[in-house]
Amino acid sequence: MLNLLHETPIQKINHPVFDENKIEVFLKRDDLIHPFVSGNKWRKLKYVLADAKNQHKNHLVSFGGAYSNHLLALACAGAMYGFKTSAFVRGEEVRNHILLLCKTWGMQLYFVTRENYKNKYELFNSYFGNDINSYFIDEGGRGELAVKGCAEILNGCTEKFSHTICAVGTGTTLAGLAIAASRQNIIAEGICVLKGAEEMNNDVKLLIPNLDNWHIHHQFYRGGYAKTDEELMQFIKTFASSTGILLDQVYTAKMMMGVIQLVKENYYKPHSKLLLIHTGGLLGLLSQ
Ligand SMILES: *Cc1c(COP(=O)(O)O)cnc(C)c1O
């Protein structure tokens, strides 16, 4: 079985705002784990796939939107590790580069209405309830096993940071990161990319009831989930041309812009040392 990169490089990010405020910023390159099974999606799937194997299931079934980084990762990882894969895709049938790649790895796609998509267990049962080899994976791979995988993000990282920060969609990655951070006595922060998602704090609390070393910033969604604007796209270009590092417009660019804003506002004390997590998702850039 191919083992994916686990301990990824950490790279210093230079920006005049960081220098002016005496803050050091580093980026952990989980985007380099794999081009398609990228970033947090591999960490979220790792123990889910191991659990499916343990249960002798050979067919992974999951859910997502037409541009889902999770489905892309699942299609590729499923093929690598010898599983059949199927996915329920929300909305009417469309073609795009993500779904084309999913199909190339053999993923079977079922387009379902937004209404039917709501009840995932019902969908799973009506299509695959009789197939004992089928294994249910929730949207985005969320769940306890995903948290366990994300709790490994800081493994092997010996340098001492004051904060570690990631983008937040469902909060699963942040929950795992908070576990990792608690082992090193540091604070985990999330930059939420959804609008009006304050109730997400409760989801995270349910996943890690005993921890309070985490916080979610809810003011950096920039119009809402997957919404873009001129300044965001320009930021991605400026960042890429000055560092060589690509950020995606849905998650990681909003995280980076949020952190720059927080540093500007003196949210972090001088001499803080921030470790940002690059959670991948770069194929999303081609959706623009
Ligand atoms: C899915 C995704 C996230 C969000 O992860 P959650 O665990 O749902 O919060 C962040 N960044 C990228 C690039 C993603 O693809």
The ligand as an ORCA input file, in Angstrom:
! r2SCAN-3c Opt
* xyz 0 1
  C     -12.485     20.846      3.010
  C     -11.445     21.884      3.163
  C     -11.330     22.667      4.335
  C     -12.325     22.589      5.470
  O     -12.129     21.520      6.327
  P     -13.179     21.206      7.480
  O     -12.624     20.038      8.181
  O     -14.486     20.871      6.808
  O     -13.349     22.409      8.327
  C     -10.274     23.564      4.426
  N      -9.406     23.731      3.400
  C      -9.497     23.020      2.256
  C      -8.534     23.289      1.176
  C     -10.520     22.082      2.093
  O     -10.616     21.393      0.940
*
